[in-house]
Amino acid sequence: MVVSSLACDMPRVSFDQLPHDARVWIFASDRQLQAGDSADLLSEVDGFLDQWKAHGAPLRAAREWRDDRFLVVGVDPTAEQASGCSIDVLFRGLRALEQRLNTSLVAGGRVFYENRTGAITVASRRDIPAMFDRGDIAGDSRVFDTSLTSAGAYRESFALRASDSWVAALAGQASQASSRAATKSSSARKG
């Protein structure tokens, strides 16, 4: 991320100071970042947030770093709204950091969950039904919703049991597919 040498017009705030309706973006590293990489990432992000503007107006922004893997960036809409261009600059900066940190932060189609040993792991969304069938993910596995877009939703439901989250629908697809396969197999044996 390129940070200008301009003085900060609006201070970065702590994440807990953002209102419930603050707009958030959740970025997730496909690997746990070690202390040096985390410090590098956060230094760059903090520098960016200190000078982040939309149409020349400073944004009241905050970030939170969680589990050495999740970066949450938020903007207080009561101060100023982030524009499409300002959001694009954030994403471009993070993509540039991906190469330096040898990780993926800005990518879709991924599901983050806690495995049986308690480590946070990532899987492709398309692999989730089979993972439920194998027992790699269960209803009580903790999953992380990186699609949330408000600070309130993030605070309330970022980490949930799989059975209480949108991932349960993927598990339902797996169960339905297994049931259909079992029914077809049974019908074939009878016929």
Rosetta constraint file for C-alpha pairs under 8 A:
AtomPair CA 1 CA 44 HARMONIC 6.16 0.50
AtomPair CA 1 CA 45 HARMONIC 7.51 0.50
AtomPair CA 1 CA 48 HARMONIC 6.86 0.50
AtomPair CA 1 CA 92 HARMONIC 7.79 0.50
AtomPair CA 1 CA 93 HARMONIC 4.29 0.50
AtomPair CA 1 CA 94 HARMONIC 6.86 0.50
AtomPair CA 1 CA 96 HARMONIC 6.71 0.50
AtomPair CA 1 CA 97 HARMONIC 6.92 0.50
AtomPair CA 2 CA 48 HARMONIC 7.29 0.50
AtomPair CA 2 CA 93 HARMONIC 7.25 0.50
AtomPair CA 3 CA 44 HARMONIC 7.83 0.50
AtomPair CA 3 CA 47 HARMONIC 5.95 0.50
AtomPair CA 3 CA 48 HARMONIC 5.51 0.50
AtomPair CA 3 CA 51 HARMONIC 7.20 0.50
AtomPair CA 4 CA 51 HARMONIC 7.06 0.50
AtomPair CA 6 CA 51 HARMONIC 7.16 0.50
AtomPair CA 7 CA 51 HARMONIC 7.45 0.50
AtomPair CA 8 CA 50 HARMONIC 5.51 0.50
AtomPair CA 8 CA 51 HARMONIC 5.54 0.50
AtomPair CA 9 CA 50 HARMONIC 7.82 0.50
AtomPair CA 9 CA 51 HARMONIC 7.15 0.50
AtomPair CA 9 CA 58 HARMONIC 6.17 0.50
AtomPair CA 10 CA 50 HARMONIC 7.16 0.50
AtomPair CA 10 CA 51 HARMONIC 7.85 0.50
AtomPair CA 10 CA 58 HARMONIC 5.86 0.50
AtomPair CA 10 CA 59 HARMONIC 6.82 0.50
AtomPair CA 10 CA 60 HARMONIC 6.23 0.50
AtomPair CA 11 CA 50 HARMONIC 6.22 0.50
AtomPair CA 11 CA 60 HARMONIC 6.83 0.50
AtomPair CA 11 CA 61 HARMONIC 7.94 0.50
AtomPair CA 12 CA 46 HARMONIC 7.78 0.50
AtomPair CA 12 CA 49 HARMONIC 6.38 0.50
AtomPair CA 12 CA 50 HARMONIC 5.64 0.50
AtomPair CA 12 CA 60 HARMONIC 6.13 0.50
AtomPair CA 12 CA 61 HARMONIC 5.37 0.50
AtomPair CA 12 CA 62 HARMONIC 5.68 0.50
AtomPair CA 13 CA 17 HARMONIC 6.49 0.50
AtomPair CA 13 CA 18 HARMONIC 7.73 0.50
AtomPair CA 13 CA 60 HARMONIC 6.97 0.50
AtomPair CA 13 CA 61 HARMONIC 6.18 0.50
AtomPair CA 13 CA 62 HARMONIC 5.22 0.50
AtomPair CA 14 CA 18 HARMONIC 7.46 0.50
AtomPair CA 14 CA 62 HARMONIC 5.61 0.50
AtomPair CA 14 CA 63 HARMONIC 7.11 0.50
AtomPair CA 15 CA 62 HARMONIC 5.00 0.50
AtomPair CA 15 CA 63 HARMONIC 5.67 0.50
AtomPair CA 15 CA 64 HARMONIC 6.05 0.50
AtomPair CA 15 CA 74 HARMONIC 7.43 0.50
AtomPair CA 18 CA 22 HARMONIC 6.06 0.50
AtomPair CA 18 CA 61 HARMONIC 7.95 0.50
AtomPair CA 18 CA 62 HARMONIC 7.38 0.50
AtomPair CA 18 CA 74 HARMONIC 7.39 0.50
AtomPair CA 18 CA 75 HARMONIC 7.40 0.50
AtomPair CA 18 CA 76 HARMONIC 5.84 0.50
AtomPair CA 18 CA 151 HARMONIC 7.19 0.50
AtomPair CA 19 CA 76 HARMONIC 6.62 0.50
AtomPair CA 19 CA 151 HARMONIC 6.96 0.50
AtomPair CA 19 CA 152 HARMONIC 7.64 0.50
AtomPair CA 20 CA 150 HARMONIC 6.76 0.50
AtomPair CA 20 CA 151 HARMONIC 5.05 0.50
AtomPair CA 20 CA 152 HARMONIC 4.22 0.50
AtomPair CA 20 CA 153 HARMONIC 7.80 0.50
AtomPair CA 21 CA 76 HARMONIC 7.70 0.50
AtomPair CA 21 CA 77 HARMONIC 7.39 0.50
AtomPair CA 21 CA 150 HARMONIC 5.54 0.50
AtomPair CA 21 CA 151 HARMONIC 6.00 0.50
AtomPair CA 21 CA 152 HARMONIC 6.23 0.50
AtomPair CA 22 CA 74 HARMONIC 6.20 0.50
AtomPair CA 22 CA 75 HARMONIC 5.54 0.50
AtomPair CA 22 CA 76 HARMONIC 4.77 0.50
AtomPair CA 22 CA 77 HARMONIC 5.73 0.50
AtomPair CA 22 CA 150 HARMONIC 5.46 0.50
AtomPair CA 22 CA 151 HARMONIC 5.28 0.50
AtomPair CA 22 CA 152 HARMONIC 7.64 0.50
AtomPair CA 23 CA 74 HARMONIC 5.46 0.50
AtomPair CA 23 CA 75 HARMONIC 5.38 0.50
AtomPair CA 23 CA 76 HARMONIC 6.80 0.50
AtomPair CA 23 CA 77 HARMONIC 7.04 0.50
AtomPair CA 23 CA 149 HARMONIC 5.67 0.50
AtomPair CA 23 CA 150 HARMONIC 4.76 0.50
AtomPair CA 23 CA 151 HARMONIC 6.38 0.50
AtomPair CA 24 CA 72 HARMONIC 6.57 0.50
AtomPair CA 24 CA 73 HARMONIC 5.46 0.50
AtomPair CA 24 CA 74 HARMONIC 4.18 0.50
AtomPair CA 24 CA 75 HARMONIC 6.55 0.50
AtomPair CA 24 CA 148 HARMONIC 7.37 0.50
AtomPair CA 24 CA 149 HARMONIC 4.88 0.50
AtomPair CA 24 CA 150 HARMONIC 5.20 0.50
AtomPair CA 24 CA 151 HARMONIC 5.94 0.50
AtomPair CA 25 CA 72 HARMONIC 5.72 0.50
AtomPair CA 25 CA 73 HARMONIC 5.35 0.50
AtomPair CA 25 CA 74 HARMONIC 6.48 0.50
AtomPair CA 25 CA 146 HARMONIC 7.91 0.50
AtomPair CA 25 CA 147 HARMONIC 7.85 0.50
AtomPair CA 25 CA 148 HARMONIC 7.40 0.50
AtomPair CA 25 CA 149 HARMONIC 6.06 0.50
AtomPair CA 26 CA 70 HARMONIC 6.84 0.50
AtomPair CA 26 CA 71 HARMONIC 5.84 0.50
AtomPair CA 26 CA 72 HARMONIC 4.50 0.50
AtomPair CA 26 CA 73 HARMONIC 6.56 0.50
AtomPair CA 26 CA 146 HARMONIC 5.27 0.50
AtomPair CA 26 CA 147 HARMONIC 6.99 0.50
AtomPair CA 26 CA 148 HARMONIC 7.29 0.50
AtomPair CA 26 CA 149 HARMONIC 7.87 0.50
AtomPair CA 27 CA 70 HARMONIC 5.78 0.50
AtomPair CA 27 CA 71 HARMONIC 5.07 0.50
AtomPair CA 27 CA 72 HARMONIC 6.23 0.50
AtomPair CA 27 CA 105 HARMONIC 5.34 0.50
AtomPair CA 27 CA 106 HARMONIC 6.08 0.50
AtomPair CA 27 CA 146 HARMONIC 6.91 0.50
AtomPair CA 28 CA 69 HARMONIC 5.66 0.50
AtomPair CA 28 CA 70 HARMONIC 4.55 0.50
AtomPair CA 28 CA 71 HARMONIC 6.25 0.50
AtomPair CA 28 CA 104 HARMONIC 7.46 0.50
AtomPair CA 28 CA 105 HARMONIC 5.01 0.50
AtomPair CA 28 CA 106 HARMONIC 7.23 0.50
AtomPair CA 28 CA 146 HARMONIC 7.37 0.50
AtomPair CA 29 CA 33 HARMONIC 7.47 0.50
AtomPair CA 29 CA 69 HARMONIC 5.06 0.50
AtomPair CA 29 CA 70 HARMONIC 6.42 0.50
AtomPair CA 29 CA 103 HARMONIC 6.00 0.50
AtomPair CA 29 CA 104 HARMONIC 5.42 0.50
AtomPair CA 29 CA 105 HARMONIC 4.72 0.50
AtomPair CA 30 CA 69 HARMONIC 7.50 0.50
AtomPair CA 30 CA 103 HARMONIC 6.01 0.50
AtomPair CA 30 CA 104 HARMONIC 5.57 0.50
AtomPair CA 30 CA 105 HARMONIC 6.93 0.50
AtomPair CA 30 CA 121 HARMONIC 7.86 0.50
AtomPair CA 30 CA 122 HARMONIC 6.35 0.50
AtomPair CA 31 CA 69 HARMONIC 6.77 0.50
AtomPair CA 31 CA 103 HARMONIC 6.61 0.50
AtomPair CA 31 CA 121 HARMONIC 7.87 0.50
AtomPair CA 32 CA 67 HARMONIC 7.82 0.50
AtomPair CA 32 CA 68 HARMONIC 5.42 0.50
AtomPair CA 32 CA 69 HARMONIC 5.17 0.50
AtomPair CA 33 CA 37 HARMONIC 5.72 0.50
AtomPair CA 33 CA 38 HARMONIC 5.67 0.50
AtomPair CA 33 CA 68 HARMONIC 5.41 0.50
AtomPair CA 33 CA 69 HARMONIC 6.22 0.50
AtomPair CA 34 CA 38 HARMONIC 6.02 0.50
AtomPair CA 34 CA 68 HARMONIC 7.23 0.50
AtomPair CA 35 CA 39 HARMONIC 6.03 0.50
AtomPair CA 36 CA 40 HARMONIC 6.17 0.50
AtomPair CA 37 CA 41 HARMONIC 6.11 0.50
AtomPair CA 37 CA 101 HARMONIC 6.40 0.50
AtomPair CA 38 CA 42 HARMONIC 6.06 0.50
AtomPair CA 38 CA 68 HARMONIC 6.96 0.50
AtomPair CA 39 CA 43 HARMONIC 5.95 0.50
AtomPair CA 40 CA 44 HARMONIC 6.30 0.50
AtomPair CA 41 CA 45 HARMONIC 6.16 0.50
AtomPair CA 41 CA 97 HARMONIC 7.26 0.50
AtomPair CA 42 CA 46 HARMONIC 5.84 0.50
AtomPair CA 42 CA 65 HARMONIC 7.94 0.50
AtomPair CA 43 CA 47 HARMONIC 6.16 0.50
AtomPair CA 44 CA 48 HARMONIC 6.20 0.50
AtomPair CA 45 CA 49 HARMONIC 6.09 0.50
AtomPair CA 46 CA 50 HARMONIC 6.09 0.50
AtomPair CA 46 CA 63 HARMONIC 7.86 0.50
AtomPair CA 47 CA 51 HARMONIC 6.87 0.50
AtomPair CA 48 CA 52 HARMONIC 5.84 0.50
AtomPair CA 48 CA 90 HARMONIC 7.99 0.50
AtomPair CA 49 CA 59 HARMONIC 7.92 0.50
AtomPair CA 49 CA 61 HARMONIC 6.24 0.50
AtomPair CA 49 CA 62 HARMONIC 7.21 0.50
AtomPair CA 51 CA 58 HARMONIC 7.01 0.50
AtomPair CA 52 CA 58 HARMONIC 6.02 0.50
AtomPair CA 52 CA 59 HARMONIC 5.88 0.50
AtomPair CA 52 CA 86 HARMONIC 7.38 0.50
AtomPair CA 53 CA 57 HARMONIC 5.13 0.50
AtomPair CA 53 CA 58 HARMONIC 4.22 0.50
AtomPair CA 53 CA 59 HARMONIC 5.27 0.50
AtomPair CA 53 CA 82 HARMONIC 7.60 0.50
AtomPair CA 53 CA 86 HARMONIC 6.55 0.50
AtomPair CA 54 CA 58 HARMONIC 6.45 0.50
AtomPair CA 54 CA 59 HARMONIC 6.77 0.50
AtomPair CA 54 CA 80 HARMONIC 7.83 0.50
AtomPair CA 54 CA 81 HARMONIC 7.26 0.50
AtomPair CA 54 CA 82 HARMONIC 5.56 0.50
AtomPair CA 54 CA 83 HARMONIC 5.47 0.50
AtomPair CA 54 CA 85 HARMONIC 7.42 0.50
AtomPair CA 54 CA 86 HARMONIC 5.43 0.50
AtomPair CA 55 CA 83 HARMONIC 7.36 0.50
AtomPair CA 55 CA 86 HARMONIC 7.97 0.50
AtomPair CA 57 CA 80 HARMONIC 7.27 0.50
AtomPair CA 58 CA 80 HARMONIC 7.39 0.50
AtomPair CA 59 CA 75 HARMONIC 6.62 0.50
AtomPair CA 59 CA 76 HARMONIC 7.43 0.50
AtomPair CA 59 CA 79 HARMONIC 6.97 0.50
AtomPair CA 59 CA 80 HARMONIC 5.76 0.50
AtomPair CA 59 CA 81 HARMONIC 7.27 0.50
AtomPair CA 59 CA 82 HARMONIC 6.99 0.50
AtomPair CA 60 CA 75 HARMONIC 5.80 0.50
AtomPair CA 60 CA 76 HARMONIC 5.56 0.50
AtomPair CA 60 CA 79 HARMONIC 6.28 0.50
AtomPair CA 60 CA 80 HARMONIC 7.09 0.50
AtomPair CA 61 CA 73 HARMONIC 7.24 0.50
AtomPair CA 61 CA 74 HARMONIC 5.51 0.50
AtomPair CA 61 CA 75 HARMONIC 4.45 0.50
AtomPair CA 61 CA 76 HARMONIC 6.26 0.50
AtomPair CA 62 CA 73 HARMONIC 5.83 0.50
AtomPair CA 62 CA 74 HARMONIC 5.27 0.50
AtomPair CA 62 CA 75 HARMONIC 6.60 0.50
AtomPair CA 63 CA 71 HARMONIC 6.92 0.50
AtomPair CA 63 CA 72 HARMONIC 5.35 0.50
AtomPair CA 63 CA 73 HARMONIC 4.36 0.50
AtomPair CA 63 CA 74 HARMONIC 6.11 0.50
AtomPair CA 64 CA 70 HARMONIC 7.98 0.50
AtomPair CA 64 CA 71 HARMONIC 5.85 0.50
AtomPair CA 64 CA 72 HARMONIC 5.08 0.50
AtomPair CA 64 CA 73 HARMONIC 6.64 0.50
AtomPair CA 65 CA 69 HARMONIC 7.36 0.50
AtomPair CA 65 CA 70 HARMONIC 5.75 0.50
AtomPair CA 65 CA 71 HARMONIC 4.81 0.50
AtomPair CA 65 CA 72 HARMONIC 6.50 0.50
AtomPair CA 66 CA 70 HARMONIC 5.06 0.50
AtomPair CA 66 CA 71 HARMONIC 6.55 0.50
AtomPair CA 74 CA 151 HARMONIC 7.18 0.50
AtomPair CA 75 CA 80 HARMONIC 7.90 0.50
AtomPair CA 75 CA 81 HARMONIC 7.25 0.50
AtomPair CA 75 CA 82 HARMONIC 6.97 0.50
AtomPair CA 76 CA 80 HARMONIC 6.73 0.50
AtomPair CA 76 CA 81 HARMONIC 7.31 0.50
AtomPair CA 77 CA 81 HARMONIC 5.03 0.50
AtomPair CA 77 CA 82 HARMONIC 7.85 0.50
AtomPair CA 82 CA 86 HARMONIC 6.07 0.50
AtomPair CA 82 CA 87 HARMONIC 6.52 0.50
AtomPair CA 83 CA 87 HARMONIC 6.20 0.50
AtomPair CA 84 CA 88 HARMONIC 6.14 0.50
AtomPair CA 85 CA 89 HARMONIC 6.35 0.50
AtomPair CA 86 CA 90 HARMONIC 6.54 0.50
AtomPair CA 87 CA 91 HARMONIC 6.38 0.50
AtomPair CA 88 CA 92 HARMONIC 6.08 0.50
AtomPair CA 89 CA 93 HARMONIC 6.11 0.50
AtomPair CA 90 CA 94 HARMONIC 6.33 0.50
AtomPair CA 91 CA 95 HARMONIC 6.16 0.50
AtomPair CA 91 CA 106 HARMONIC 7.23 0.50
AtomPair CA 92 CA 96 HARMONIC 6.31 0.50
AtomPair CA 93 CA 97 HARMONIC 6.40 0.50
AtomPair CA 94 CA 98 HARMONIC 6.22 0.50
AtomPair CA 94 CA 105 HARMONIC 6.98 0.50
AtomPair CA 94 CA 106 HARMONIC 7.16 0.50
AtomPair CA 95 CA 99 HARMONIC 7.08 0.50
AtomPair CA 95 CA 104 HARMONIC 7.92 0.50
AtomPair CA 95 CA 105 HARMONIC 7.18 0.50
AtomPair CA 95 CA 106 HARMONIC 6.59 0.50
AtomPair CA 96 CA 100 HARMONIC 7.02 0.50
AtomPair CA 97 CA 101 HARMONIC 6.03 0.50
AtomPair CA 98 CA 102 HARMONIC 5.64 0.50
AtomPair CA 98 CA 103 HARMONIC 5.12 0.50
AtomPair CA 98 CA 104 HARMONIC 5.53 0.50
AtomPair CA 98 CA 105 HARMONIC 6.32 0.50
AtomPair CA 99 CA 103 HARMONIC 6.76 0.50
AtomPair CA 109 CA 124 HARMONIC 5.92 0.50
AtomPair CA 109 CA 125 HARMONIC 5.32 0.50
AtomPair CA 109 CA 126 HARMONIC 7.83 0.50
AtomPair CA 110 CA 122 HARMONIC 6.47 0.50
AtomPair CA 110 CA 123 HARMONIC 5.68 0.50
AtomPair CA 110 CA 124 HARMONIC 4.70 0.50
AtomPair CA 110 CA 125 HARMONIC 5.27 0.50
AtomPair CA 111 CA 122 HARMONIC 5.58 0.50
AtomPair CA 111 CA 123 HARMONIC 5.32 0.50
AtomPair CA 111 CA 124 HARMONIC 6.08 0.50
AtomPair CA 111 CA 125 HARMONIC 5.66 0.50
AtomPair CA 111 CA 128 HARMONIC 7.94 0.50
AtomPair CA 111 CA 143 HARMONIC 7.52 0.50
AtomPair CA 111 CA 144 HARMONIC 7.31 0.50
AtomPair CA 111 CA 145 HARMONIC 7.76 0.50
AtomPair CA 112 CA 120 HARMONIC 6.61 0.50
AtomPair CA 112 CA 121 HARMONIC 5.61 0.50
AtomPair CA 112 CA 122 HARMONIC 4.47 0.50
AtomPair CA 112 CA 123 HARMONIC 6.54 0.50
AtomPair CA 112 CA 143 HARMONIC 5.85 0.50
AtomPair CA 112 CA 144 HARMONIC 5.48 0.50
AtomPair CA 112 CA 145 HARMONIC 7.63 0.50
AtomPair CA 113 CA 120 HARMONIC 5.47 0.50
AtomPair CA 113 CA 121 HARMONIC 5.43 0.50
AtomPair CA 113 CA 122 HARMONIC 6.38 0.50
AtomPair CA 113 CA 137 HARMONIC 7.94 0.50
AtomPair CA 113 CA 141 HARMONIC 6.94 0.50
AtomPair CA 113 CA 142 HARMONIC 5.64 0.50
AtomPair CA 113 CA 143 HARMONIC 4.16 0.50
AtomPair CA 113 CA 144 HARMONIC 6.05 0.50
AtomPair CA 114 CA 118 HARMONIC 5.24 0.50
AtomPair CA 114 CA 119 HARMONIC 5.34 0.50
AtomPair CA 114 CA 120 HARMONIC 4.37 0.50
AtomPair CA 114 CA 121 HARMONIC 5.97 0.50
AtomPair CA 114 CA 141 HARMONIC 6.11 0.50
AtomPair CA 114 CA 142 HARMONIC 5.34 0.50
AtomPair CA 114 CA 143 HARMONIC 6.37 0.50
AtomPair CA 115 CA 119 HARMONIC 5.55 0.50
AtomPair CA 115 CA 120 HARMONIC 6.28 0.50
AtomPair CA 115 CA 121 HARMONIC 6.41 0.50
AtomPair CA 115 CA 136 HARMONIC 7.07 0.50
AtomPair CA 115 CA 137 HARMONIC 6.95 0.50
AtomPair CA 115 CA 141 HARMONIC 7.04 0.50
AtomPair CA 116 CA 136 HARMONIC 7.47 0.50
AtomPair CA 116 CA 141 HARMONIC 7.83 0.50
AtomPair CA 123 CA 127 HARMONIC 6.67 0.50
AtomPair CA 123 CA 128 HARMONIC 7.14 0.50
AtomPair CA 124 CA 128 HARMONIC 6.89 0.50
AtomPair CA 127 CA 131 HARMONIC 6.30 0.50
AtomPair CA 128 CA 132 HARMONIC 6.25 0.50
AtomPair CA 128 CA 137 HARMONIC 7.88 0.50
AtomPair CA 128 CA 170 HARMONIC 6.61 0.50
AtomPair CA 128 CA 171 HARMONIC 7.18 0.50
AtomPair CA 129 CA 133 HARMONIC 6.37 0.50
AtomPair CA 129 CA 170 HARMONIC 5.65 0.50
AtomPair CA 129 CA 171 HARMONIC 5.24 0.50
AtomPair CA 129 CA 172 HARMONIC 7.88 0.50
AtomPair CA 129 CA 173 HARMONIC 6.55 0.50
AtomPair CA 129 CA 174 HARMONIC 4.49 0.50
AtomPair CA 129 CA 175 HARMONIC 7.92 0.50
AtomPair CA 130 CA 134 HARMONIC 6.20 0.50
AtomPair CA 130 CA 174 HARMONIC 6.54 0.50
AtomPair CA 131 CA 135 HARMONIC 6.04 0.50
AtomPair CA 131 CA 136 HARMONIC 5.02 0.50
AtomPair CA 131 CA 137 HARMONIC 5.79 0.50
AtomPair CA 132 CA 136 HARMONIC 5.94 0.50
AtomPair CA 132 CA 137 HARMONIC 4.99 0.50
AtomPair CA 132 CA 138 HARMONIC 6.04 0.50
AtomPair CA 132 CA 171 HARMONIC 5.95 0.50
AtomPair CA 132 CA 174 HARMONIC 7.02 0.50
AtomPair CA 133 CA 171 HARMONIC 7.98 0.50
AtomPair CA 133 CA 174 HARMONIC 6.57 0.50
AtomPair CA 133 CA 175 HARMONIC 7.40 0.50
AtomPair CA 137 CA 141 HARMONIC 5.89 0.50
AtomPair CA 137 CA 162 HARMONIC 7.98 0.50
AtomPair CA 138 CA 162 HARMONIC 6.93 0.50
AtomPair CA 138 CA 163 HARMONIC 7.85 0.50
AtomPair CA 139 CA 161 HARMONIC 6.34 0.50
AtomPair CA 139 CA 162 HARMONIC 4.93 0.50
AtomPair CA 139 CA 163 HARMONIC 4.44 0.50
AtomPair CA 139 CA 164 HARMONIC 7.91 0.50
AtomPair CA 139 CA 168 HARMONIC 7.47 0.50
AtomPair CA 140 CA 161 HARMONIC 5.02 0.50
AtomPair CA 140 CA 162 HARMONIC 5.93 0.50
AtomPair CA 140 CA 163 HARMONIC 6.51 0.50
AtomPair CA 141 CA 161 HARMONIC 5.42 0.50
AtomPair CA 141 CA 162 HARMONIC 5.51 0.50
AtomPair CA 142 CA 159 HARMONIC 6.28 0.50
AtomPair CA 142 CA 160 HARMONIC 5.38 0.50
AtomPair CA 142 CA 161 HARMONIC 4.49 0.50
AtomPair CA 142 CA 162 HARMONIC 5.78 0.50
AtomPair CA 143 CA 158 HARMONIC 7.97 0.50
AtomPair CA 143 CA 159 HARMONIC 5.60 0.50
AtomPair CA 143 CA 160 HARMONIC 5.57 0.50
AtomPair CA 143 CA 161 HARMONIC 6.09 0.50
AtomPair CA 143 CA 162 HARMONIC 5.61 0.50
AtomPair CA 143 CA 165 HARMONIC 7.63 0.50
AtomPair CA 143 CA 167 HARMONIC 7.78 0.50
AtomPair CA 144 CA 158 HARMONIC 5.34 0.50
AtomPair CA 144 CA 159 HARMONIC 4.61 0.50
AtomPair CA 144 CA 160 HARMONIC 6.66 0.50
AtomPair CA 145 CA 157 HARMONIC 7.49 0.50
AtomPair CA 145 CA 158 HARMONIC 5.05 0.50
AtomPair CA 145 CA 159 HARMONIC 6.62 0.50
AtomPair CA 146 CA 158 HARMONIC 7.22 0.50
AtomPair CA 148 CA 153 HARMONIC 6.31 0.50
AtomPair CA 148 CA 154 HARMONIC 6.01 0.50
AtomPair CA 148 CA 158 HARMONIC 7.37 0.50
AtomPair CA 149 CA 153 HARMONIC 7.17 0.50
AtomPair CA 149 CA 154 HARMONIC 7.36 0.50
AtomPair CA 150 CA 154 HARMONIC 6.18 0.50
AtomPair CA 151 CA 155 HARMONIC 6.05 0.50
AtomPair CA 152 CA 156 HARMONIC 6.16 0.50
AtomPair CA 153 CA 157 HARMONIC 5.70 0.50
AtomPair CA 153 CA 158 HARMONIC 7.09 0.50
AtomPair CA 154 CA 158 HARMONIC 4.83 0.50
AtomPair CA 160 CA 164 HARMONIC 6.26 0.50
AtomPair CA 160 CA 165 HARMONIC 6.19 0.50
AtomPair CA 161 CA 165 HARMONIC 6.49 0.50
AtomPair CA 162 CA 166 HARMONIC 7.49 0.50
AtomPair CA 162 CA 167 HARMONIC 5.70 0.50
AtomPair CA 162 CA 168 HARMONIC 5.74 0.50
AtomPair CA 163 CA 167 HARMONIC 7.16 0.50
AtomPair CA 163 CA 168 HARMONIC 4.97 0.50
AtomPair CA 164 CA 168 HARMONIC 6.81 0.50
AtomPair CA 166 CA 170 HARMONIC 7.49 0.50
AtomPair CA 167 CA 171 HARMONIC 6.53 0.50
AtomPair CA 168 CA 172 HARMONIC 6.11 0.50
AtomPair CA 169 CA 173 HARMONIC 6.35 0.50
AtomPair CA 170 CA 174 HARMONIC 6.48 0.50
AtomPair CA 171 CA 175 HARMONIC 6.22 0.50
AtomPair CA 172 CA 176 HARMONIC 6.01 0.50
AtomPair CA 173 CA 177 HARMONIC 6.06 0.50
AtomPair CA 174 CA 178 HARMONIC 6.14 0.50
AtomPair CA 175 CA 179 HARMONIC 6.06 0.50
AtomPair CA 176 CA 180 HARMONIC 6.11 0.50
AtomPair CA 177 CA 181 HARMONIC 6.15 0.50
AtomPair CA 178 CA 182 HARMONIC 6.11 0.50
AtomPair CA 179 CA 183 HARMONIC 6.07 0.50
AtomPair CA 180 CA 184 HARMONIC 6.11 0.50
AtomPair CA 181 CA 185 HARMONIC 6.10 0.50
AtomPair CA 182 CA 186 HARMONIC 6.08 0.50
AtomPair CA 183 CA 187 HARMONIC 6.04 0.50
AtomPair CA 184 CA 188 HARMONIC 6.01 0.50
AtomPair CA 185 CA 189 HARMONIC 6.34 0.50
AtomPair CA 186 CA 190 HARMONIC 6.35 0.50
AtomPair CA 187 CA 191 HARMONIC 5.98 0.50
